[in-house]
């Protein structure tokens, strides 16, 4: 899939102030660590995650997405709220099942009544999937400007997992593994606007994308569906194995679609799962880690916000230069892989 007239026109993010380290999590889990004779320090050693952030209890995803979007409109003069034709709320976390969380954000931002809005849920690929949907609508002339937001609140999952582990007498060294991924979850909010390239003075042009799936692996990571009290079980080893295999196939398809080779990629951003996933994915795709940037050591896995917030922080650090070719390598449980080519 190729795009001719779609650009990222603005980006912004919002982070919680409260942090919890892997060491602090292990201190909370001391009884279970002692019971199972687990060595301290294993959580950071296995994942490469030193700390992650969380919001105040009771914080709503709509508040987070609204704040990220408000920062976007405040910090740039390219667009204003009245320009937005489409709003997509794309995080795993939602206020409730009905109505759409996007409806709350629409009202908070006082967007025009004509603005189309909806939620789009696709695990960690929510933002990337939303970019594809919005880009197609822009390319077809249906809309001119789109706002994509994500407000991930991983605190409830993190702390309820800790509570579950401390109170479940059936936990063993074997079955505790399915809960490790939940201890890596962080929190963050992002906002991105896409615009018709010919309507803005500057932006980052979206060249094209490729998508592939392996839905036989949909059982490897599943949440229970309660938007206020999420619990999740993950077969991390099999998920990583299937995910890397899928990513490798889709990377070949992406390069064909974009007419790129590995040497054409100036910089790339992958999903922020942890050190093992990062290392094995880079090896499988033949990419040089020196041309990348990661945030998982200090933010953990922030779901659908992970890839875009890493891109934004890399840009803030001046790691990406004008006219460079950027590869965004998305993957999410389900399994689904979506990869984007962007010209900076």
Residue frames as qw, qx, qy, qz and C-alpha x, y, z in Angstrom:
[[0.000, 0.888, 0.459, 0.000, 0.00, 0.00, 0.00],
 [0.457, 0.068, 0.026, 0.886, 1.49, 3.33, -1.06],
 [0.035, -0.866, -0.406, 0.289, 0.54, 6.91, -0.21],
 [0.496, 0.449, 0.214, 0.712, 1.21, 10.02, -2.28],
 [0.042, -0.609, -0.059, -0.790, -0.30, 12.89, -0.31],
 [0.703, -0.650, -0.258, -0.127, -0.26, 12.04, 3.43],
 [0.397, 0.459, -0.495, 0.622, 2.08, 13.44, 6.08],
 [0.531, -0.553, -0.516, 0.383, 2.47, 13.42, 9.84],
 [0.127, 0.783, 0.103, 0.600, 1.86, 17.10, 10.56],
 [0.222, -0.659, 0.410, -0.590, 2.31, 17.19, 14.37],
 [0.736, -0.154, -0.649, 0.115, 3.04, 14.91, 17.34],
 [0.221, -0.605, 0.407, -0.647, 2.88, 15.20, 21.11],
 [0.649, -0.173, -0.736, 0.080, 2.91, 13.02, 24.22],
 [0.452, -0.647, 0.202, -0.579, 2.02, 13.08, 27.91],
 [0.601, 0.105, -0.750, 0.254, 3.73, 11.04, 30.64],
 [0.651, -0.707, -0.246, -0.127, 2.81, 10.33, 34.27],
 [0.008, -0.797, 0.480, -0.367, 5.13, 11.55, 36.98],
 [0.737, -0.437, 0.455, -0.243, 4.90, 8.46, 39.20],
 [0.547, 0.486, -0.676, -0.086, 7.45, 5.70, 38.62],
 [0.837, -0.383, 0.354, -0.164, 8.05, 2.20, 39.93],
 [0.163, 0.626, -0.744, -0.167, 11.27, 0.31, 39.33],
 [0.798, 0.073, -0.578, -0.152, 11.70, -3.38, 38.62],
 [0.323, 0.170, -0.746, 0.557, 13.55, -3.58, 41.94],
 [0.358, -0.096, 0.392, -0.842, 10.55, -2.10, 43.78],
 [0.800, 0.026, -0.288, -0.525, 8.21, -4.57, 42.09],
 [0.682, 0.122, -0.704, 0.156, 10.41, -7.43, 43.22],
 [0.022, 0.171, -0.640, 0.749, 10.40, -6.03, 46.76],
 [0.633, -0.052, 0.122, -0.762, 6.60, -6.14, 46.71],
 [0.889, 0.119, -0.346, -0.276, 6.81, -9.74, 45.47],
 [0.011, -0.563, 0.770, -0.300, 9.31, -10.82, 48.16],
 [0.691, -0.131, 0.593, -0.392, 6.98, -13.51, 49.62],
 [0.897, 0.391, 0.112, -0.172, 6.48, -15.17, 46.24],
 [0.451, 0.713, -0.524, 0.115, 10.17, -14.79, 45.33],
 [0.266, -0.482, 0.765, -0.335, 11.12, -16.50, 48.59],
 [0.818, 0.064, 0.446, -0.357, 8.53, -19.21, 48.12],
 [0.867, 0.494, 0.052, -0.032, 9.69, -20.04, 44.58],
 [0.688, -0.432, 0.295, 0.504, 13.38, -19.35, 45.30],
 [0.540, 0.748, 0.218, 0.319, 13.61, -16.76, 42.54],
 [0.567, -0.150, -0.070, 0.807, 16.77, -14.61, 42.39],
 [0.041, 0.871, 0.236, -0.430, 16.26, -10.88, 42.84],
 [0.055, -0.616, 0.412, 0.669, 17.11, -8.73, 39.83],
 [0.415, 0.139, 0.838, 0.325, 15.72, -11.25, 37.34],
 [0.350, 0.779, 0.493, -0.168, 12.91, -8.95, 36.15],
 [0.123, 0.897, -0.216, -0.366, 15.26, -6.23, 34.93],
 [0.323, -0.418, 0.770, 0.358, 17.80, -8.77, 33.71],
 [0.469, 0.316, 0.813, 0.137, 15.20, -10.63, 31.61],
 [0.317, 0.811, 0.492, 0.016, 13.49, -7.57, 30.16],
 [0.445, 0.221, 0.082, 0.864, 16.01, -4.72, 30.22],
 [0.219, -0.759, -0.309, -0.529, 13.29, -2.62, 31.89],
 [0.318, 0.109, -0.546, 0.768, 14.59, -0.59, 34.82],
 [0.143, 0.336, 0.538, -0.759, 11.36, 1.30, 35.56],
 [0.003, 0.473, 0.692, 0.546, 7.90, 2.11, 34.23],
 [0.119, -0.074, 0.217, -0.966, 5.37, 4.86, 34.98],
 [0.134, -0.496, -0.855, -0.069, 1.79, 4.89, 36.17],
 [0.172, -0.503, -0.160, -0.832, -1.06, 7.35, 36.66],
 [0.310, -0.149, 0.559, -0.754, -3.07, 8.19, 39.76],
 [0.123, 0.263, 0.955, -0.065, -5.72, 5.59, 40.59],
 [0.283, 0.687, 0.567, -0.355, -8.99, 6.35, 38.80],
 [0.042, 0.534, -0.353, -0.767, -7.37, 8.21, 35.89],
 [0.733, 0.488, 0.420, -0.218, -9.41, 7.77, 32.71],
 [0.607, 0.082, 0.516, 0.598, -7.88, 7.00, 29.30],
 [0.255, 0.816, 0.405, 0.325, -9.96, 9.82, 27.80],
 [0.291, -0.939, 0.037, 0.177, -8.29, 12.32, 30.17],
 [0.612, -0.400, 0.452, 0.510, -4.86, 11.10, 29.06],
 [0.497, 0.391, 0.567, 0.528, -5.64, 11.26, 25.35],
 [0.047, 0.945, 0.301, 0.122, -7.22, 14.69, 25.80],
 [0.414, -0.825, 0.185, 0.338, -4.10, 16.00, 27.56],
 [0.593, -0.126, 0.543, 0.581, -1.79, 14.67, 24.83],
 [0.342, 0.636, 0.533, 0.441, -3.98, 16.27, 22.15],
 [0.145, -0.974, -0.161, 0.063, -4.17, 19.56, 24.06],
 [0.523, -0.585, 0.345, 0.515, -0.36, 19.60, 24.18],
 [0.538, 0.236, 0.585, 0.559, -0.26, 19.02, 20.43],
 [0.178, 0.830, 0.412, 0.330, -2.51, 21.97, 19.61],
 [0.342, -0.919, -0.006, 0.195, -0.73, 24.19, 22.13],
 [0.581, -0.507, 0.411, 0.487, 2.77, 23.40, 20.89],
 [0.393, 0.074, 0.614, 0.680, 2.31, 23.82, 17.13],
 [0.259, 0.523, 0.118, -0.803, 0.75, 26.44, 14.88],
 [0.035, 0.077, -0.804, -0.588, 0.00, 24.20, 11.90],
 [0.353, -0.394, -0.763, -0.371, -3.43, 23.04, 13.00],
 [0.301, -0.190, 0.440, -0.824, -6.21, 23.98, 15.36],
 [0.362, 0.136, 0.864, -0.323, -9.06, 21.92, 16.77],
 [0.571, 0.551, 0.236, -0.561, -11.52, 23.18, 14.16],
 [0.342, 0.553, -0.629, -0.427, -9.37, 21.70, 11.35],
 [0.210, -0.181, 0.958, -0.065, -9.85, 18.09, 12.50],
 [0.639, 0.099, -0.377, -0.662, -12.12, 15.98, 10.28],
 [0.862, -0.090, -0.489, -0.096, -11.46, 12.62, 11.94],
 [0.304, -0.620, 0.588, -0.422, -10.71, 11.59, 15.54],
 [0.851, -0.010, -0.520, -0.069, -9.60, 8.05, 16.41],
 [0.490, -0.640, 0.508, -0.304, -9.00, 6.87, 19.96],
 [0.773, 0.374, -0.500, -0.109, -6.68, 3.92, 19.51],
 [0.072, -0.511, 0.773, -0.369, -5.42, 2.65, 22.87],
 [0.398, -0.132, -0.907, 0.046, -5.96, -0.73, 24.50],
 [0.107, -0.355, -0.657, 0.656, -7.39, 1.17, 27.48],
 [0.154, -0.481, -0.463, -0.728, -10.86, 2.70, 27.16],
 [0.296, -0.259, 0.377, -0.838, -13.17, 4.46, 29.60],
 [0.635, 0.130, 0.626, -0.434, -15.92, 1.90, 28.97],
 [0.411, 0.155, 0.822, 0.362, -17.30, -0.30, 26.22],
 [0.099, 0.611, 0.576, 0.534, -20.09, 2.13, 25.23],
 [0.612, 0.787, 0.038, -0.068, -20.15, 4.89, 24.08],
 [0.774, 0.373, -0.141, 0.492, -16.81, 5.26, 22.37],
 [0.540, -0.549, -0.122, 0.626, -14.03, 6.86, 24.40],
 [0.334, 0.197, 0.339, 0.857, -13.51, 9.04, 21.33],
 [0.154, -0.759, -0.484, -0.407, -16.87, 10.69, 22.05],
 [0.525, -0.764, -0.207, 0.314, -15.56, 11.91, 25.43],
 [0.525, -0.255, 0.222, 0.781, -12.36, 13.25, 23.85],
 [0.182, 0.514, 0.508, 0.667, -14.35, 14.91, 21.06],
 [0.294, -0.867, -0.361, -0.178, -16.35, 16.82, 23.67],
 [0.617, -0.603, -0.049, 0.503, -13.30, 17.60, 25.81],
 [0.449, -0.113, 0.336, 0.820, -11.49, 19.15, 22.84],
 [0.327, 0.688, 0.277, -0.586, -14.65, 20.85, 21.53],
 [0.241, -0.076, 0.724, 0.642, -14.11, 19.52, 18.04],
 [0.412, 0.140, -0.223, -0.873, -16.61, 20.49, 15.36],
 [0.736, 0.103, 0.473, -0.473, -19.86, 18.51, 15.10],
 [0.779, 0.520, -0.219, -0.272, -18.91, 17.31, 11.63],
 [0.047, 0.594, -0.801, 0.059, -15.80, 15.52, 12.89],
 [0.879, -0.024, -0.435, -0.192, -16.02, 11.75, 12.44],
 [0.183, -0.584, 0.694, -0.379, -14.97, 9.89, 15.59],
 [0.942, -0.123, -0.224, -0.215, -14.60, 6.29, 16.74],
 [0.549, -0.600, 0.582, -0.002, -12.44, 3.92, 18.78],
 [0.785, 0.428, -0.439, -0.089, -10.06, 1.55, 17.04],
 [0.656, -0.560, 0.490, -0.125, -8.70, -1.34, 19.10],
 [0.879, 0.377, -0.290, 0.036, -5.85, -3.51, 17.86],
 [0.845, -0.366, -0.108, 0.374, -3.68, -4.25, 20.92],
 [0.464, -0.563, 0.144, 0.669, -0.25, -2.58, 20.64],
 [0.333, 0.150, 0.554, 0.748, -0.94, -1.70, 16.99],
 [0.109, 0.776, 0.577, -0.229, -3.85, 0.65, 17.69],
 [0.010, -0.799, 0.104, 0.593, -2.02, 3.84, 16.71],
 [0.162, -0.303, 0.726, 0.596, -0.31, 2.31, 13.67],
 [0.212, 0.428, 0.860, 0.178, -3.59, 0.76, 12.49],
 [0.098, 0.840, 0.389, -0.365, -5.28, 4.14, 12.92],
 [0.101, -0.607, 0.386, 0.687, -2.59, 5.79, 10.83],
 [0.184, 0.051, 0.853, 0.487, -3.40, 3.38, 7.98],
 [0.132, 0.672, 0.728, -0.045, -7.15, 4.06, 8.24],
 [0.002, -0.856, -0.140, 0.498, -6.71, 7.82, 8.40],
 [0.196, -0.442, 0.555, 0.677, -4.09, 7.87, 5.63],
 [0.211, 0.288, 0.850, 0.387, -6.45, 6.02, 3.30],
 [0.084, 0.813, 0.552, -0.165, -9.26, 8.48, 4.05],
 [0.096, -0.773, 0.154, 0.608, -6.94, 11.40, 3.34],
 [0.245, -0.207, 0.735, 0.598, -5.65, 9.80, 0.16],
 [0.172, 0.478, 0.824, 0.252, -9.22, 9.22, -1.08],
 [0.014, -0.326, -0.159, -0.932, -10.16, 12.83, -0.36],
 [0.452, -0.603, -0.647, -0.117, -12.70, 11.97, 2.33],
 [0.459, -0.846, -0.153, 0.226, -10.91, 14.08, 4.96],
 [0.382, 0.820, -0.239, 0.353, -8.09, 16.61, 5.12],
 [0.047, 0.551, -0.641, 0.533, -6.81, 16.30, 8.69],
 [0.813, -0.325, -0.466, -0.131, -6.99, 13.47, 11.25],
 [0.225, -0.645, 0.550, -0.481, -6.20, 13.34, 14.96],
 [0.824, -0.068, -0.562, 0.003, -5.10, 9.99, 16.41],
 [0.278, -0.653, 0.464, -0.531, -4.82, 9.66, 20.19],
 [0.770, -0.111, -0.624, 0.070, -3.93, 6.95, 22.68],
 [0.321, -0.656, 0.395, -0.558, -4.14, 7.04, 26.47],
 [0.758, 0.001, -0.650, 0.057, -2.63, 3.89, 27.94],
 [0.452, -0.626, 0.368, -0.518, -3.17, 3.36, 31.66],
 [0.698, 0.170, -0.694, 0.036, -1.18, 0.26, 32.60],
 [0.147, -0.429, 0.616, -0.644, -1.25, 0.84, 36.36],
 [0.798, -0.143, 0.230, -0.538, -4.34, -1.30, 37.11],
 [0.921, 0.242, -0.301, -0.044, -2.90, -4.27, 35.18],
 [0.411, 0.494, -0.614, 0.458, 0.50, -3.92, 36.85],
 [0.232, -0.368, 0.598, -0.673, -0.70, -3.62, 40.44],
 [0.857, -0.064, 0.146, -0.491, -3.49, -6.18, 40.14],
 [0.824, 0.313, -0.469, 0.059, -0.98, -8.66, 38.72],
 [0.173, 0.423, -0.683, 0.569, 1.22, -8.10, 41.77],
 [0.564, -0.223, 0.416, -0.678, -1.80, -8.60, 44.05],
 [0.919, 0.133, -0.170, -0.328, -2.81, -11.75, 42.16],
 [0.648, 0.378, -0.615, 0.241, 0.64, -13.28, 42.45],
 [0.040, -0.372, 0.656, -0.656, 0.77, -12.61, 46.19],
 [0.595, -0.070, 0.443, -0.667, -2.62, -14.20, 46.83],
 [0.865, 0.243, -0.274, -0.342, -2.67, -17.17, 44.44],
 [0.645, -0.482, 0.589, -0.067, -1.43, -20.29, 46.26],
 [0.901, 0.276, 0.329, 0.063, -1.22, -22.18, 42.95],
 [0.342, 0.890, -0.298, -0.042, 1.61, -20.02, 41.57],
 [0.893, -0.204, 0.253, 0.312, 4.70, -22.05, 40.65],
 [0.302, -0.526, 0.438, 0.664, 8.00, -21.32, 38.90],
 [0.298, 0.204, 0.778, 0.514, 6.37, -22.59, 35.72],
 [0.092, 0.729, 0.640, 0.224, 3.02, -20.80, 35.69],
 [0.208, -0.778, -0.134, 0.577, 4.38, -17.48, 36.98],
 [0.374, -0.096, 0.502, 0.774, 5.90, -17.01, 33.52],
 [0.133, 0.595, 0.664, 0.433, 2.52, -16.14, 31.97],
 [0.208, -0.914, -0.329, 0.114, 2.34, -13.09, 34.26],
 [0.567, -0.323, 0.108, 0.750, 5.84, -11.67, 33.67],
 [0.254, 0.401, 0.422, 0.772, 4.77, -9.62, 30.63],
 [0.255, -0.832, -0.428, -0.243, 2.15, -7.87, 32.78],
 [0.575, -0.678, -0.099, 0.447, 4.91, -6.67, 35.11],
 [0.482, -0.023, 0.299, 0.823, 6.60, -4.84, 32.20],
 [0.129, 0.737, 0.545, 0.377, 3.58, -2.65, 31.39],
 [0.242, -0.219, -0.185, 0.927, 3.94, 1.12, 31.61],
 [0.176, 0.796, 0.546, -0.194, 1.68, 4.11, 30.95],
 [0.219, -0.254, 0.268, 0.903, 1.78, 6.94, 28.42],
 [0.434, 0.730, 0.470, -0.242, -0.41, 9.04, 26.15],
 [0.337, -0.151, 0.476, 0.798, 0.25, 10.25, 22.60],
 [0.453, 0.744, 0.338, -0.358, -1.38, 12.39, 19.95],
 [0.372, -0.134, 0.594, 0.701, -0.57, 12.52, 16.22],
 [0.503, 0.664, 0.200, -0.516, -2.12, 14.48, 13.40],
 [0.500, 0.105, 0.672, 0.536, -2.07, 13.37, 9.77],
 [0.280, 0.729, 0.116, -0.614, -2.71, 15.88, 7.01],
 [0.733, 0.623, 0.215, 0.167, -2.84, 16.19, 3.27],
 [0.665, -0.194, 0.121, 0.711, 0.75, 16.98, 2.36],
 [0.283, 0.441, 0.327, 0.787, -0.24, 19.76, -0.03],
 [0.296, -0.833, -0.325, -0.335, -2.10, 21.59, 2.76],
 [0.633, -0.740, 0.004, 0.226, 0.79, 21.95, 5.22],
 [0.217, 0.910, -0.353, 0.005, 4.10, 23.79, 5.00],
 [0.191, 0.511, -0.825, 0.148, 6.13, 20.98, 6.55],
 [0.863, -0.214, 0.238, -0.392, 5.68, 17.43, 7.78],
 [0.278, -0.371, 0.878, 0.120, 6.92, 13.86, 7.61],
 [0.640, 0.267, -0.359, -0.624, 5.65, 12.12, 4.50],
 [0.715, -0.083, 0.668, -0.187, 4.17, 8.64, 4.83],
 [0.175, 0.417, -0.715, -0.532, 5.45, 6.65, 1.86],
 [0.714, 0.001, -0.559, -0.422, 3.61, 3.37, 2.31],
 [0.535, -0.376, 0.615, -0.441, 2.86, 0.39, 4.50],
 [0.559, 0.111, -0.790, -0.227, 2.56, -3.37, 4.65],
 [0.614, -0.323, 0.434, -0.575, 0.49, -5.63, 6.89],
 [0.579, 0.104, -0.797, -0.137, 0.61, -9.35, 7.63],
 [0.641, -0.435, 0.293, -0.561, -1.02, -11.55, 10.28],
 [0.390, 0.112, -0.911, 0.079, -0.72, -14.88, 12.07],
 [0.560, -0.376, 0.088, -0.733, -4.08, -15.21, 13.81],
 [0.838, -0.133, -0.529, -0.001, -3.47, -18.82, 14.78],
 [0.489, 0.055, -0.526, 0.694, -1.33, -17.22, 17.50],
 [0.267, -0.613, -0.108, -0.736, -4.19, -15.14, 18.95],
 [0.787, -0.532, -0.299, -0.090, -4.26, -17.28, 22.13],
 [0.715, 0.097, -0.345, 0.601, -0.69, -16.41, 23.12],
 [0.154, -0.053, -0.333, 0.929, -1.58, -13.06, 24.74],
 [0.265, -0.575, -0.618, -0.466, -5.10, -12.35, 25.97],
 [0.082, -0.124, 0.439, -0.886, -6.62, -9.82, 28.35],
 [0.075, 0.350, 0.903, -0.239, -9.93, -10.44, 30.11],
 [0.027, 0.541, 0.578, 0.610, -11.78, -7.49, 28.57],
 [0.323, -0.815, -0.432, 0.212, -12.61, -5.57, 31.76],
 [0.370, 0.729, 0.007, 0.575, -11.66, -1.98, 30.92],
 [0.307, -0.822, 0.208, -0.431, -11.29, -1.02, 34.61],
 [0.667, -0.511, 0.527, -0.131, -9.68, -4.18, 36.00],
 [0.746, 0.513, -0.389, -0.169, -7.62, -5.77, 33.26],
 [0.666, -0.435, 0.600, 0.083, -5.81, -9.06, 33.81],
 [0.635, 0.631, -0.373, -0.244, -3.63, -10.59, 31.11],
 [0.809, -0.286, 0.495, 0.136, -1.87, -13.88, 30.49],
 [0.468, 0.780, -0.356, -0.214, 0.99, -14.14, 28.02],
 [0.929, -0.064, 0.237, 0.278, 3.07, -17.00, 26.71],
 [0.021, -0.901, 0.252, 0.353, 6.03, -14.70, 26.19],
 [0.411, -0.371, 0.731, 0.399, 8.39, -17.24, 24.66],
 [0.453, 0.386, 0.760, 0.261, 5.96, -18.51, 22.00],
 [0.215, 0.916, 0.279, -0.191, 4.64, -15.00, 21.38],
 [0.134, -0.789, 0.408, 0.438, 8.16, -13.74, 20.70],
 [0.445, -0.106, 0.806, 0.376, 8.92, -16.72, 18.46],
 [0.388, 0.620, 0.665, 0.151, 5.78, -16.26, 16.35],
 [0.066, 0.944, 0.132, -0.294, 6.13, -12.48, 16.39],
 [0.239, -0.640, 0.520, 0.513, 9.69, -12.45, 15.09],
 [0.425, 0.145, 0.814, 0.369, 8.82, -14.95, 12.35],
 [0.276, 0.801, 0.532, 0.010, 5.89, -12.76, 11.29],
 [0.079, -0.905, 0.093, 0.407, 7.96, -9.57, 11.48],
 [0.377, -0.359, 0.660, 0.542, 10.64, -11.09, 9.26],
 [0.375, 0.433, 0.756, 0.315, 8.07, -12.02, 6.60],
 [0.130, 0.913, 0.379, -0.082, 6.43, -8.62, 6.74],
 [0.258, -0.752, 0.271, 0.542, 9.75, -6.80, 6.58],
 [0.376, -0.041, 0.723, 0.578, 10.52, -8.49, 3.27],
 [0.207, 0.683, 0.670, 0.205, 7.05, -7.54, 2.02],
 [0.112, -0.915, -0.163, 0.352, 7.51, -3.97, 3.28],
 [0.321, -0.515, 0.456, 0.650, 10.83, -3.52, 1.48],
 [0.315, 0.267, 0.763, 0.497, 9.26, -4.78, -1.73],
 [0.073, 0.833, 0.548, -0.003, 6.31, -2.40, -1.33],
 [0.156, -0.928, 0.006, 0.338, 8.55, 0.61, -0.64],
 [0.740, 0.596, -0.123, 0.285, 11.34, -0.39, -3.05],
 [0.252, -0.839, 0.436, -0.208, 13.76, -0.21, -0.12],
 [0.785, 0.128, -0.555, 0.243, 16.69, -2.37, 0.88],
 [0.673, -0.593, -0.314, 0.310, 18.11, -2.63, 4.38],
 [0.525, -0.091, 0.008, 0.846, 20.85, -0.15, 3.47],
 [0.001, 0.556, 0.338, 0.760, 18.22, 2.43, 2.49],
 [0.522, -0.747, -0.405, -0.075, 16.88, 2.60, 6.05],
 [0.229, 0.604, -0.334, 0.686, 18.44, 5.54, 7.89],
 [0.192, -0.222, 0.640, -0.710, 16.59, 4.97, 11.17],
 [0.545, -0.268, -0.701, -0.375, 14.00, 2.57, 12.53],
 [0.376, -0.292, 0.517, -0.711, 11.71, 2.22, 15.54],
 [0.434, -0.121, -0.879, -0.156, 10.34, -1.11, 16.76],
 [0.632, -0.616, -0.270, -0.384, 7.75, -2.02, 19.36],
 [0.010, 0.600, -0.595, 0.535, 9.09, -1.55, 22.89],
 [0.879, -0.284, -0.330, -0.196, 8.68, -5.00, 24.49],
 [0.694, -0.656, 0.282, 0.095, 12.11, -5.61, 26.02],
 [0.107, -0.719, 0.615, 0.305, 15.72, -6.41, 25.35],
 [0.516, -0.032, 0.839, 0.169, 15.24, -9.99, 24.11],
 [0.532, 0.683, 0.496, -0.062, 12.59, -8.97, 21.58],
 [0.174, 0.927, -0.185, -0.276, 14.66, -6.03, 20.40],
 [0.271, -0.567, 0.724, 0.284, 17.84, -8.07, 19.94],
 [0.514, 0.127, 0.836, 0.144, 16.24, -11.03, 18.17],
 [0.472, 0.782, 0.377, -0.154, 14.07, -8.86, 15.92],
 [0.100, 0.876, -0.341, -0.325, 17.03, -6.75, 14.79],
 [0.333, -0.359, 0.831, 0.263, 19.00, -9.91, 14.02],
 [0.536, 0.372, 0.758, 0.012, 16.11, -11.52, 12.14],
 [0.404, 0.870, 0.258, -0.115, 15.47, -8.40, 10.05],
 [0.724, 0.203, 0.112, 0.649, 19.16, -7.69, 9.49],
 [0.011, 0.919, 0.113, 0.378, 18.96, -4.18, 10.98],
 [0.494, 0.243, -0.424, 0.719, 21.71, -2.26, 12.74],
 [0.417, -0.701, -0.538, 0.212, 20.71, -1.37, 16.31],
 [0.364, -0.293, -0.046, 0.883, 22.89, 1.76, 16.07],
 [0.079, -0.202, -0.422, -0.880, 20.26, 3.17, 13.71],
 [0.458, -0.564, -0.628, -0.278, 17.52, 2.82, 16.30],
 [0.107, -0.367, 0.436, -0.815, 16.36, 4.14, 19.66],
 [0.492, -0.364, -0.790, -0.047, 14.51, 2.47, 22.54],
 [0.295, -0.526, 0.192, -0.774, 12.41, 3.71, 25.46],
 [0.812, -0.321, -0.449, -0.192, 11.47, 0.43, 27.16],
 [0.550, 0.043, -0.589, 0.591, 14.29, 0.69, 29.76],
 [0.037, -0.038, -0.405, 0.913, 12.58, 3.69, 31.39],
 [0.516, 0.016, -0.054, -0.855, 8.98, 3.48, 30.13],
 [0.502, 0.059, 0.842, -0.187, 8.36, -0.26, 29.90],
 [0.102, 0.266, 0.808, 0.515, 5.84, -1.52, 27.36],
 [0.212, 0.326, 0.299, -0.871, 3.30, 1.26, 26.90],
 [0.530, 0.477, 0.686, -0.146, 1.08, -0.64, 24.47],
 [0.511, 0.699, 0.408, 0.289, -0.14, 1.29, 21.46],
 [0.051, -0.995, 0.075, 0.050, 1.69, 4.42, 22.69],
 [0.751, -0.435, 0.323, 0.378, 5.08, 2.66, 22.70],
 [0.643, 0.277, 0.394, 0.595, 6.13, 3.00, 19.07],
 [0.186, 0.846, 0.230, 0.445, 4.92, 6.60, 18.55],
 [0.416, -0.906, 0.074, 0.023, 6.33, 7.91, 21.84],
 [0.752, -0.290, 0.339, 0.485, 9.69, 6.33, 21.01],
 [0.498, 0.537, 0.362, 0.576, 9.61, 8.03, 17.61],
 [0.088, -0.947, -0.139, -0.275, 8.81, 11.36, 19.25],
 [0.598, -0.750, 0.188, 0.210, 11.58, 11.07, 21.82],
 [0.733, 0.026, 0.368, 0.572, 14.09, 10.09, 19.13],
 [0.303, 0.738, 0.293, 0.527, 13.06, 13.19, 17.18],
 [0.340, -0.936, -0.036, -0.087, 13.34, 15.37, 20.29],
 [0.698, -0.537, 0.306, 0.362, 16.88, 14.09, 20.80],
 [0.318, 0.799, -0.342, -0.379, 17.73, 15.09, 17.19],
 [0.553, -0.230, 0.781, 0.178, 18.51, 11.48, 16.28],
 [0.557, 0.509, 0.628, 0.189, 16.50, 11.76, 13.06],
 [0.161, -0.392, 0.247, 0.871, 17.53, 14.11, 10.26],
 [0.532, 0.582, 0.088, -0.609, 15.53, 15.73, 7.49],
 [0.626, 0.502, -0.446, -0.397, 14.99, 13.59, 4.36],
 [0.093, -0.312, 0.940, -0.098, 16.00, 10.38, 6.12],
 [0.664, -0.102, -0.594, -0.443, 14.06, 7.18, 5.46],
 [0.320, -0.293, 0.679, -0.593, 12.41, 5.95, 8.66],
 [0.528, -0.121, -0.795, -0.273, 10.94, 2.47, 9.18],
 [0.496, -0.300, 0.433, -0.691, 8.25, 2.01, 11.84],
 [0.421, 0.104, -0.892, -0.124, 8.05, -1.69, 12.68],
 [0.559, -0.258, 0.313, -0.723, 4.82, -2.42, 14.49],
 [0.470, -0.041, -0.874, -0.113, 3.72, -5.76, 15.90],
 [0.462, -0.277, 0.375, -0.754, 0.91, -6.66, 18.27],
 [0.315, 0.025, 0.925, -0.208, -0.81, -9.64, 19.81],
 [0.645, 0.408, 0.104, -0.638, -3.33, -11.27, 17.58],
 [0.480, -0.457, 0.167, 0.730, -0.80, -11.61, 15.83],
 [0.451, 0.846, 0.258, 0.114, -0.55, -8.68, 13.46],
 [0.524, -0.337, 0.169, 0.763, 2.40, -6.79, 12.00],
 [0.349, 0.895, 0.259, 0.103, 2.10, -3.39, 10.35],
 [0.582, -0.296, 0.146, 0.743, 5.16, -1.58, 9.06],
 [0.255, 0.936, 0.219, -0.103, 5.37, 1.97, 7.77],
 [0.619, 0.116, 0.135, 0.765, 7.87, 3.84, 5.65],
 [0.062, -0.952, -0.243, 0.179, 8.23, 7.54, 6.42],
 [0.564, 0.416, 0.009, 0.714, 10.37, 10.23, 4.80],
 [0.404, -0.636, -0.380, 0.537, 11.38, 12.71, 7.50]]
